[in-house]
Amino acid sequence: MTIGAINAPVQFSGIAPGNAGLYQINVAIPTGVPPGDDVELVVKVGNTADTVTIAVQAP
């Protein structure tokens, strides 16, 4: 996973507790990600990737 083109360490990925069929990924925003309303988040599993944008607030 990358956020703002910076590798983001995944803390957990798997089925969300109590929600069959709902996949959950917990990740921390890495240091150096610029704040903004449309920061790119990329999730890659094997040869498949999906991209969305998220809002990131300055610390």
C-alpha positions as CSV (number, residue, x, y, z in Angstrom):
1,M,0.0,0.0,0.0
2,T,1.2,3.5,-0.7
3,I,-0.2,6.8,0.4
4,G,1.0,9.9,-1.5
5,A,3.5,7.6,-3.3
6,I,5.1,6.7,0.1
7,N,5.1,3.1,1.3
8,A,2.7,2.7,4.2
9,P,3.1,-0.2,6.6
10,V,0.0,-2.4,6.9
11,Q,-0.8,-3.2,10.5
12,F,-3.7,-5.6,9.8
13,S,-5.4,-7.0,6.7
14,G,-8.2,-9.5,6.8
15,I,-11.9,-10.1,7.3
16,A,-13.4,-7.3,9.6
17,P,-14.4,-8.8,12.9
18,G,-18.1,-9.5,13.0
19,N,-18.6,-8.7,9.3
20,A,-18.5,-11.7,7.0
21,G,-17.5,-10.6,3.5
22,L,-16.1,-7.2,4.6
23,Y,-12.3,-6.9,4.1
24,Q,-10.5,-4.5,6.4
25,I,-7.0,-2.9,6.1
26,N,-5.4,-0.9,8.9
27,V,-2.6,1.3,8.0
28,A,-0.8,4.3,9.4
29,I,-0.2,7.5,7.4
30,P,3.6,7.5,6.8
31,T,5.7,10.5,7.7
32,G,6.2,12.8,4.8
33,V,2.8,12.4,3.1
34,P,1.7,15.9,2.1
35,P,-1.6,17.1,3.5
36,G,-4.4,17.7,1.0
37,D,-8.0,16.8,0.0
38,D,-7.0,14.4,-2.8
39,V,-4.0,12.3,-1.7
40,E,-3.6,9.1,-3.7
41,L,-3.9,5.8,-1.9
42,V,-3.0,2.7,-3.8
43,V,-3.8,-0.9,-2.6
44,K,-2.0,-3.6,-4.5
45,V,-2.7,-7.3,-4.1
46,G,-0.7,-9.6,-6.4
47,N,-1.0,-8.1,-9.9
48,T,-4.1,-6.1,-9.1
49,A,-4.1,-2.5,-7.9
50,D,-6.9,-0.1,-7.0
51,T,-6.5,3.7,-6.5
52,V,-8.6,6.1,-4.5
53,T,-8.0,9.5,-3.1
54,I,-8.3,10.4,0.6
55,A,-8.1,13.6,2.6
56,V,-5.0,14.0,4.8
57,Q,-4.7,16.6,7.5
58,A,-1.4,18.1,8.7
59,P,-0.4,16.9,12.2
